[in-house]
Amino acid sequence: MHVTDTKQFTTSNTINSITIKKEGFATSKKSIMKEALDWAIHIAIAVLLAVLIVNFVAQVTVVQGSSMENTLSEKDRLLIEKISIRFGKIKRGDIVTVNNPEGDDGIYLRNSPIIKRVIGIEGDLVEIRDGSVYVNGEILEEDYIRGNETYPINEEFSSVLVPEGYVYVIGDNRIIGQSSDSREFGPVKTKYIGGKAVLRFFPFNRISLLRD
């Protein structure tokens, strides 16, 4: 007749149970660590992609001030495209953001970045006279401006041959004192152009593409 030692059996089961629990805890811990690592990797990739998009593809900006009225108004939300400018595709009429603008006279704007319209590109002769803007001797037809006339701010920059690697920018609001632009600080280096405004998506009742 076979006799089972109940005490020994119970002890053995208890040890086995403890061992299984420990193994289960270790497996669970590894699983949690693996999941946490996966999340960390995904978050890092998402952050990297966001940084790349903001710096090289596009970003959202909010208009501050009234220097671009009537085209843009305070608190308008804009989509800024950054790809074309990296290939030097800046043309007259583009609405661009300018980071840390510096004129030839060394003036820096404190409230940067700013948003302005490109009036002249390298090689253009830009003149502010008789209440109008002239580019290469021809009057510039501007049906988008606020105010009836455009006046010089700094006489030094009222007649400028735009140097290579520079653009001449002016705000659409031509009422005196409403826009600090190339009339004040001169042409700005194209390397300071942050991007081109292509879309206003807020307020919703003013959604529109921004064309020259």
Secondary structure, 3 states (H helix, E strand, C coil): CCCCCHHHHHHHHHHHHHHHHHHHHHHHHHHHHHHHHHHHHHHHHHHHHHHHHHHHHEEEEECCCCCCCCCCCCCCEEEEECCHHHHCCCCCCCEEEECCCECCCCCECCCCCEEEEEEEECCCEEEEECCEEEECCEECCCCCCECCCCCCCCHHHCEEECCCCEEEEECCECCCCCCCCHHHHCCEEHHHEEEEEEEEEECHHHCEECCC
